[in-house]
Amino acid sequence: TLTKLKNLVKQRDVLNGELMIFDSSIKESGEFICCCSDYPAPFLYQHSLKKMKHLTIESELQCLKIKLEPGDIIIAACGYYFGILSSDIQKYSDIINQNHSLPLEEIKDKLLNALNKISSSTVRKVKKEDEDKLLILITMENAN
């Protein structure tokens, strides 16, 4: 599991830093399974509700399982972007709402533009070059 993998990496001295793991899968039925270790749980934009929420995972020994519906979007963000998204979930829900008819790549670009415009006073003081900037969007599409 994730804990065993992290311990193995530490024992073999393969990495000179922190190991963060985000492992997920989506079944054709829409079941999304996510396990995280030292990585923030993802956000879920629910198309039917037109809103985004931060999902929670109780511990790294557990996995999150949810059913995605067509139009739902999983947003995985690390470090810098996670802090900004968390600070104003409604604002970023609105951006997705306004652009939901666009291809996912364009929605991601709209989110990135908004995230990168945020003033440094809004988020914790971090040297941008020292912080991961990862943003992944995954959508559940209709089967047709």
N, C-alpha and C positions, 0 to 999 in steps of 0.2 A: 504494500500500500504506500501512500505518500510518505508517511513517517519513516518507513523502512528505506525508501528511496533516498530521502534526505540524509538519513544516518549513513547509508552506504557512500554517498558522495562525500560526506565529511570524513569518513574513515579513510577513503582513498585519496583524500586531499586533492580532488579534481578541480575545485573551484575556490577562488580567493575571495569570495563575497557571499552574500546572502542568496540562498536558493529559494525562489518562489515558484510554486507549481499551480497551474490552472489546467485541470483535465476535464473535458466535457465531451458529450456526445448527444446527438439528436437522432431519434428513431423516426422512421417514416410515419409512425402514428402521431408524432408530435411530442413524444416524451423527451424532455431535456433533462439530462443528468449531469451534475457538475460537482466536482470535488476540488477544494482549494487548500493549499498549505502556504501560509504567510502571504496569501494573495487575496485581495478583496473579492467578496462574492459579487457576481454581476448585477446589473440593473436589468429590469424587464419593462419594456414598453408594451402595454396591453392595448392593442388596436381597438378592441371593442369598448374599452373604457376611456380611450384617448389620454392615457396617462402612464407615467413611468414611475417605478418604485424600485428601491434597493432590496434585493433578495438577501436573505440571511441564511447562514449555515452555522449550526450550533457549535461544532468543533471540527477540527481537521480529520477526525475519525469518522465523520458522517458525510454523506453526500446529499445534495439537494436534488429533488425530483419534482418537476412540474410538467404540466401539459401545456404545450404551446398551441395556439390557434392561428389560422392563417392571418398574416399581417402583423403578428407579434414580432418584436425585435429584442434579442438579447444584446446588451451592451457590456462588454468586458473592458474595464479600464484599470490601469495601474498607476500608482504614484500620483503624479501631477494632475492628470485628467480626472482621476477618481475624486480627488479633493474638490476640484471645481464642480464636477457634476453633483456631488453630494451637497454642495453649498446652495444650490438652487435647482432642485429637481423639476419644479414646475416650469421654469424657463426653458429647460432642455426638452421637456415633454412638448411644449408649445412648438419648438423648432421641428421636432419630428412630426407633430400633427400637421403643421403647415406644409411639410414637404413629403408626406407619406406616399404620395402617388409617384414620386420620382424613383429611379433605380437606387438600390441600397448604397452604391458607391457615391452617388450624389448626396444622399442623406448624410453619409459619413463626412463628406466634404463640408456640408453646411454646419454640422456639429463641430468639426475641427476649426472652422473659421470663427465660430462663436467662442469656443474654448480658448483659442489662442489670443482673442481680444481682451480677455479678462485681465483686469489690472492686478498687479502683484499684491496689492493691499487686500484683495478679496480672499486670497488663499495664503496658506502658511508660507513663511519666507523660506524659499528653497532655491539653491542655485540650479537653474534650469538644466545645465549640462550634467549635473550630478543626479538627476531624477529621471527615472524611466518615463517615457511618454508612449504608452501603448493604448490604442483604441481599436477594438474589434467589434463589428456589428454582424450579427447572425440573424437571419429572418426565417420565419416559417412561411412557406409559400403554399398556395393551393396545389392540390395534386393534379389538376387538369392540365 
